[in-house]
Amino acid sequence: MKAALHNLGCKVNAYELDVMRQKLEEKGYTIVPFNSQADIYIVNTCTVTNIADQKSRQMLHQAKKRNPKAVVVAVGCYVQTGTEQVLMDEGVDLVIGNNKKGQVTELIEEFLKKRDSKTLDGESLSDIAHIYEYEKMSLQKTSEHTRAYIKIQDGCNQFCSYCIIPYARGRVRSRHYEDILQEVQTLTAAGYQEIVLTGIHISSYGIDFEDESWERGQCVDRPQSDERHDYSGEGKLLDLLERLAKESGMKRIRLGSLEPRIITEKTAQRLAAIPQLCPHFHLSLQSGCDETLRRMNRHYTTADFARSVAYLRDAFDHPAITTDVIVGFPQESEEEFSRTVRFLEEISLYEMHIFKYSVRKGTVAAGMKGQIGDVVKARRSDVLLDMTAGASEKYRREQIDRRAEILFEEKKRINGREYWIGHTREYVKAALESAENMANRLLTCEISGMLTEEIVECRCLVSRQSQ
């Protein structure tokens, strides 16, 4: 049978879709593009905004329209928060919750048996469970060929006022070290050069473990703290990084998004002592105004954020630091937005991902007074997009004449010449002119200039044959 898969949302969703794809292939399914005819369509849904819900529904309906006889499977976060609506959707045949993705093949086969035996009752078959434990998943390969995303935890205890994810993903559940190590060693043996540790809130990694349990693979039923912003898993996360660096054989380790408060002076120094760790840190800010941060229920101040950035810059040589910023949050005045602009100008980050606030039904922020109009959001977004374009170009130009280790990924033709494109440890996109096959090769190069606005050009420092 032919199966087609489509992912919406975050890197955690992408990892989980790779697991589902792998399980289908192991059962003999042929994977085909989502826009082609298939017997099974799987949409890994997202619910981070109302628009994400809408896109999830659109993709499910597109699949059923493409082949009305196909089994359309809805999985993921929209399923978890909008269960009743999904179950009433005539375009959906099978509904799978967030903690059942690893059982996708078994649930599809169960559905097919019931359909063939005519024991279906005409409604969507569902398996949506309450989320208590980490669902074990593991990959032997990913949809990318050089870089692999590794999920190390699920769930979030933060309850930011604009965010529905704690309700879609549940509370923090961490993956045990031996499971992570085994997956990374498998990917290392398969030729992957870099991993990215990801999760819903990786700064909370390990807060659900008893001290002696994180390695054994035993699930510990430890009551969660009543303090909803309990976040600090820095000890266990650092232990994980240090042990993976020593035991996995992986050449480069990159971190996903981090809670700003996790970066203390001691943490930054321990991170800098890990040779494989890429000096590329995404610290989620959301606003450069303390009053706005309080309304967002973010448990830090701009001073805390600036201090964390300073610790990283002291510990690393010119690290790449990126962030997220939401504009147009309810009640954000012109003065509050101006404070955000001034703060971002002062701190001068490599990249900023700018989001216009989007109402999410079911969150505290959705019911707040002082909702901001789309015109104001668009104007404020444009201001920060212009700022991040300039800051990113500045950081890239600062790489010129510096040495950089580059992992090459794909070949592109630029200005009539053949280049291999890859990323430095700081995640700066770099190009090397070469007719050789450079795919998945790590080379030490010197950045020689700007090839385009977004790509630096480099030259090799040593013979390629010797690497």
C-alpha positions in Angstrom: 0.0 0.0 0.0 1.0 3.6 -0.6 1.3 6.1 2.3 1.8 9.8 2.1 2.7 12.0 5.1 2.6 15.7 5.7 4.0 17.7 8.6 2.8 20.9 10.1 4.6 22.8 13.0 7.8 22.3 14.9 10.9 20.2 14.7 9.5 17.9 17.3 6.6 17.2 15.0 9.1 16.7 12.1 11.1 14.1 14.2 7.9 12.3 15.1 6.8 12.2 11.4 10.2 10.7 10.5 9.5 7.9 13.1 6.1 7.3 11.6 7.6 7.2 8.1 10.2 4.7 9.3 7.6 2.4 11.0 5.5 2.4 7.8 8.5 1.5 5.7 9.3 -1.3 8.1 5.8 -2.7 7.5 6.2 -2.6 3.8 4.4 0.6 2.9 5.6 2.6 -0.1 6.1 6.2 0.8 4.9 8.6 -1.9 4.6 12.5 -2.0 1.6 14.0 -0.3 0.3 15.5 -3.5 0.1 12.1 -5.2 -2.4 9.3 -5.0 -2.1 7.2 -1.9 -4.0 4.6 0.1 -3.1 6.2 3.5 -2.7 9.9 4.2 -1.2 11.0 7.5 -1.3 14.6 8.6 0.8 15.5 11.6 -1.2 18.5 12.8 -0.2 21.7 14.7 -2.3 23.8 17.0 0.0 26.6 18.1 -2.4 29.2 16.6 -5.9 29.3 15.2 -4.4 29.5 11.8 -2.4 26.3 12.5 -5.7 24.6 13.3 -7.1 25.9 10.0 -4.1 24.6 8.0 -4.4 21.2 9.7 -8.0 20.9 8.6 -7.2 22.1 5.1 -4.5 19.4 4.6 -6.8 16.7 5.9 -9.5 17.8 3.5 -7.1 18.0 0.6 -6.1 14.4 1.2 -9.6 13.1 1.2 -10.4 15.1 -1.9 -7.3 13.7 -3.6 -8.5 10.1 -3.0 -12.0 9.8 -1.4 -11.3 6.0 -0.8 -8.1 6.6 1.1 -7.7 6.3 4.9 -7.1 9.8 6.2 -5.3 9.9 9.5 -5.1 12.9 11.8 -2.4 12.9 14.4 -0.8 15.4 16.8 -1.5 18.6 18.6 -4.7 19.8 16.9 -6.1 16.3 17.5 -5.2 16.6 21.2 -6.9 20.0 21.7 -9.7 19.9 19.2 -10.7 16.2 19.6 -14.5 16.8 19.4 -14.2 18.8 16.2 -11.8 16.4 14.5 -14.0 13.4 15.4 -17.0 15.1 13.7 -15.0 15.8 10.5 -16.3 13.5 7.8 -12.9 13.8 6.0 -11.0 12.1 8.8 -11.1 8.3 9.3 -8.6 7.7 12.1 -7.6 10.1 14.9 -4.4 9.5 16.9 -3.3 11.5 19.9 0.1 12.8 20.7 1.2 9.9 22.9 0.3 7.2 20.3 2.3 8.3 17.3 4.7 5.4 17.8 1.8 3.0 17.3 0.6 4.4 14.0 1.1 1.2 12.0 -0.8 -0.9 14.5 -3.7 1.6 14.7 -3.9 1.8 10.9 -4.0 -2.0 10.5 -6.6 -2.2 13.2 -8.7 0.4 11.3 -8.2 -1.5 8.0 -9.4 -4.8 9.6 -12.5 -3.2 11.0 -13.2 -1.5 7.7 -12.7 -4.8 5.7 -14.9 -6.7 8.2 -17.5 -3.9 8.0 -17.5 -3.4 11.8 -16.9 0.3 11.7 -19.8 2.4 13.0 -19.4 5.2 10.4 -17.6 7.5 12.8 -13.9 8.3 13.1 -11.9 5.7 15.0 -9.8 7.4 17.7 -7.0 6.6 20.1 -6.4 9.7 22.2 -5.0 9.1 25.6 -4.1 11.3 28.5 -0.4 12.1 28.4 1.6 10.9 31.4 4.7 9.2 30.2 7.4 9.8 27.5 6.5 7.8 24.4 9.6 5.9 23.3 10.6 6.6 19.7 13.9 6.0 17.9 15.2 6.7 14.4 17.8 4.9 12.2 17.6 7.6 9.5 15.9 11.0 8.9 14.5 12.9 6.0 17.7 15.0 6.1 21.0 13.4 5.1 23.6 15.2 7.2 21.9 16.5 10.3 19.5 14.6 12.6 17.0 16.0 15.1 16.9 14.0 18.3 13.9 14.4 20.6 15.0 14.3 24.2 11.8 15.5 26.0 8.1 16.3 25.6 5.7 18.6 27.3 5.9 21.9 29.0 5.2 23.3 32.5 5.5 27.0 31.6 1.9 28.0 30.7 2.7 31.2 28.9 -0.4 33.2 28.5 -0.5 33.0 24.7 0.4 29.3 24.4 -1.8 26.2 24.1 1.0 23.7 23.9 1.0 22.5 27.6 -2.6 21.4 26.9 -1.7 19.7 23.6 1.6 18.1 24.8 1.0 17.6 28.5 3.5 18.2 31.3 7.3 17.7 31.1 8.4 14.1 30.3 12.1 13.4 29.7 13.7 10.6 27.7 16.3 8.5 29.5 19.9 8.8 28.7 20.6 5.2 27.5 17.7 5.6 24.9 19.2 8.8 23.6 22.7 7.5 23.5 21.6 4.4 21.5 19.8 6.5 18.9 22.7 8.9 18.5 25.2 6.0 18.2 23.0 4.4 15.5 22.9 7.7 13.6 26.6 8.2 14.0 27.2 4.7 12.5 24.8 5.6 9.6 27.1 8.6 8.7 25.4 11.5 10.3 27.8 14.3 11.3 25.5 16.5 13.4 22.6 16.2 15.8 20.2 18.8 17.1 18.7 18.1 20.5 15.1 19.2 20.4 11.9 19.0 22.5 9.0 21.1 23.5 11.0 22.7 26.4 14.5 21.2 26.5 15.6 23.5 29.3 13.3 21.4 31.6 15.0 18.1 30.6 15.3 15.8 33.5 13.2 17.7 36.1 10.8 14.7 36.2 13.7 12.3 37.0 14.8 11.1 40.4 18.6 11.6 40.6 19.4 7.9 40.2 16.8 7.1 37.5 17.7 9.1 34.4 20.1 6.6 33.1 18.4 3.2 33.9 15.5 3.7 31.6 13.1 3.3 34.5 10.0 5.5 34.6 9.7 7.3 37.9 6.3 8.4 39.1 7.4 11.6 40.7 4.7 14.2 41.4 5.1 17.3 39.4 5.8 20.5 41.2 2.9 22.7 42.0 5.1 25.6 40.8 4.0 25.8 37.1 7.1 27.6 36.0 9.4 24.8 37.4 11.9 24.7 34.6 15.5 24.2 35.6 16.8 21.0 34.1 20.2 22.6 33.4 22.1 20.0 35.5 20.6 17.0 33.7 20.8 18.7 30.3 24.5 19.5 30.9 25.1 15.9 32.0 23.4 14.7 28.9 25.6 16.9 26.6 28.8 16.0 28.3 28.1 12.3 28.2 27.0 12.3 24.5 30.2 14.2 23.6 32.3 11.5 25.3 30.3 8.4 24.3 28.3 8.8 21.2 31.0 9.5 18.5 28.9 12.3 17.0 31.1 15.1 15.7 28.7 18.1 16.1 26.0 18.6 18.7 23.6 21.5 18.4 20.9 22.7 20.9 17.3 23.6 20.2 15.5 26.6 21.8 16.6 27.3 25.4 14.9 29.1 28.3 17.1 32.2 29.0 17.3 31.6 32.7 19.1 28.3 32.2 22.3 30.1 31.1 24.2 30.9 34.2 27.9 31.8 34.3 28.7 28.2 35.4 26.4 26.7 32.7 28.0 28.8 30.0 31.5 27.6 31.1 30.5 24.0 31.1 29.0 24.3 27.7 32.1 25.9 26.3 34.2 23.0 27.6 32.3 20.6 25.3 34.3 20.5 22.0 31.5 19.1 19.9 28.9 21.7 21.0 28.1 24.2 18.3 28.3 27.8 19.5 24.8 28.6 18.2 22.2 29.4 20.9 18.5 30.2 20.5 17.3 32.0 23.6 13.6 32.7 23.4 12.9 36.3 24.3 9.4 37.1 23.0 9.5 40.8 24.1 12.1 43.4 25.1 9.7 45.0 27.5 9.3 43.8 31.1 5.7 44.8 31.4 4.8 42.8 28.2 6.8 39.8 29.5 4.8 39.8 32.7 1.5 39.7 30.7 3.0 36.9 28.7 3.7 35.0 31.9 7.4 34.7 31.0 9.3 34.2 34.2 12.4 36.4 33.5 13.2 40.0 32.8 15.1 41.7 30.0 18.0 42.1 32.5 18.0 38.3 33.0 18.1 37.8 29.2 20.9 40.3 28.7 22.9 38.6 31.5 22.6 35.2 29.9 23.7 36.6 26.6 26.7 38.2 28.3 27.7 34.8 29.9 27.6 33.1 26.5 29.7 35.8 24.9 32.2 35.6 27.7 32.5 31.8 27.4 32.5 31.5 23.6 34.4 33.2 20.8 31.7 35.2 18.9 28.8 32.8 19.4 25.7 33.1 17.2 22.7 34.0 19.4 19.2 34.0 18.0 15.8 34.6 19.4 12.0 34.8 18.9 10.0 38.0 19.3 6.2 38.5 19.2 4.9 41.8 18.2 1.4 43.1 18.8 0.7 41.2 22.0 -2.5 42.4 23.8 -2.0 45.9 25.3 1.4 46.4 23.8 1.6 50.2 23.6 3.9 52.2 21.3 6.2 52.9 24.2 6.4 49.2 25.1 7.2 48.3 21.5 9.8 51.1 21.5 11.4 49.5 24.5 11.6 46.2 22.6 13.3 48.0 19.7 15.8 49.7 21.9 16.6 46.5 23.8 17.2 44.5 20.6 19.4 47.3 19.2 21.5 47.2 22.3 21.9 43.5 22.6 22.5 43.0 18.8 21.7 39.3 18.1 22.5 37.3 15.0 19.0 36.6 14.0 15.5 37.3 15.2 12.4 35.3 14.2 9.5 37.8 14.2 6.0 36.7 14.8 2.8 38.8 14.7 0.7 37.8 17.8 -2.1 35.4 16.7 -5.0 34.8 19.0 -5.2 31.2 20.2 -8.6 30.2 21.5 -8.3 28.6 24.9 -5.4 30.7 26.1 -5.4 33.5 28.7 -4.2 36.0 26.2 -7.1 35.4 23.9 -9.4 36.9 26.5 -7.3 39.9 27.3 -8.5 43.4 26.7 -6.5 45.6 24.3 -6.1 43.3 21.3 -3.9 45.0 18.7 -5.1 45.5 15.1 -3.5 43.8 12.1 -2.2 47.1 10.6 -0.2 47.9 13.8 1.1 44.4 14.0 2.3 44.5 10.4 4.0 47.8 10.9 5.8 46.7 14.0 6.8 43.4 12.4 8.3 45.3 9.5 10.4 47.4 11.8 12.0 44.3 13.5 12.3 42.4 10.2 14.4 45.4 8.8 16.5 45.3 12.0 17.2 41.6 11.9 18.2 41.8 8.3 20.8 44.3 9.1 22.0 42.5 12.3 22.3 39.2 10.4 24.3 40.7 7.6 26.6 42.4 10.2 27.2 39.1 11.9 28.0 37.3 8.6 30.4 40.0 7.6 32.2 39.6 10.9 32.9 36.0 9.9 35.1 37.2 7.0 38.8 36.2 7.5 37.8 33.8 10.3 38.3 30.0 10.2 35.2 27.9 10.2 34.3 24.3 10.2 31.6 23.7 7.6 29.3 20.7 7.1 28.4 20.6 3.4 24.9 19.5 2.5 23.8 20.4 -1.0 25.0 21.6 -4.4 23.6 24.9 -5.9 24.4 26.9 -8.9 24.8 30.6 -8.0 25.7 33.3 -10.6 26.5 30.6 -13.1 29.0 28.8 -10.9 28.8 25.4 -9.0 28.9 25.7 -5.2 28.5 23.3 -2.3 26.4 24.8 0.4 26.7 24.0 4.1 26.6 25.5 7.6 29.3 26.6 10.0 29.2 25.6 13.7 27.5 29.0 14.2 24.8 28.0 11.6 26.0 30.6 9.1 25.3 29.4 5.6 28.6 29.1 3.6 29.5 28.2 0.0 32.5 26.5 -1.5 33.1 26.5 -5.2 33.9 22.9 -6.1 33.2 20.3 -8.8 33.8 17.5 -6.2 31.0 15.7 -4.3 31.2 17.4 -0.9 28.0 16.1 0.5 28.2 15.3 4.2 31.8 16.3 4.5 33.3 18.5 7.3 36.0 20.8 6.2 37.9 23.6 7.9 37.8 26.7 5.7 38.4 30.4 5.8 35.6 32.7 5.1 36.7 34.9 2.3 33.7 37.2 1.6 30.0 37.6 1.0 28.6 35.5 -1.9 25.1 36.7 -1.5 23.3 38.7 1.2 22.6 35.4 3.1 25.6 33.2 2.1 29.3 33.7 2.9 31.9 32.3 0.5 34.9 30.3 1.8 38.1 28.6 0.6 39.8 25.5 1.9 42.8 25.7 4.2 44.0 22.1 3.8 43.9 19.5 1.0 40.5 18.0 0.7 42.0 14.6 0.1 43.5 14.7 3.6 40.2 15.2 5.3 
